[in-house]
Amino acid sequence: MKKFISTIIIFPIRLYQYAISPLLGSNCRFYPSCSSYAIEAVEKLPLYTALPKIVWRIIRCHPFSKGGDDPVI
């Protein structure tokens, strides 16, 4: 069941990575990028942990953020 839900969550992120992200250019303040972080979190963590981490990461992604290295733990 987790695999199915993970696939449903990852599919639109991959779609964004291949269709939209190249048009916007590389401007992510964090490493890995927010979309890569989201995929890694969904693959490595339980969904109840991954989803809040993804939302928190996206909230912190703004022009006034220092950014930097932010691995999925």
N, C-alpha and C positions, 0 to 999 in steps of 0.2 A: 504494500500500500504506500509506504514512504517513497519508493522508487517512482510510482505513478504520479504522486503529488509533486515530487521533486522535478520530474520531467515537465509537468504543467507550469511550474514556476520558472524553470530554466529556459523553456522555449521562447517566451517573449524577450528575455534578456539576450539570448543569442541572436534573435531577430534584430534587436536594437544594435548589437555589436556589429553585425554584418551589413545592415541596411542604413542605419541612421548615424552611428558613430563616425564612420569615415567622412561623412559630409560635414560634421561639426569640427573635426580635427582633434588633435591631442591637447586637451586643456584640463585634465584631471589634476587636482592638487595632491592626491594621495597615490601611494603605490601599495598594492596593486590598484588599478582603476576601480571605480565603484561597481561597474558591471562584473568585472572579474572577481572582486571581493564577494559580491552577492552569489555568484555561482559556486565559488569555493565554500562559502558558509553553508549553502544548501546541501552541498555534497558531503561536508565533513561534520556538521553539527545537527542535532535534532531540530526539527522545524520550529518548535517553541522557543529555541534559543537563537536560531539563525534569523528569523524574521525580525525580531526587535533589533538585532545587531545591524541588519541591513538598513532598516529605517533610520536608526541613529547615525549610521555612516552617511546616508543621503542628506539628513538634516545638517550635518557638519560640513557638507561640501558647498562652500560659498566663497565669494571673493575675499572675505576677511579672515578665513581660516588659514592657519599656518601649513596645514597639510603634512606631508611627509610619509614615512613608512608606517603602515597600519595593517599588520598581518591579521588574518583570522586566527584567533586563539582557541 
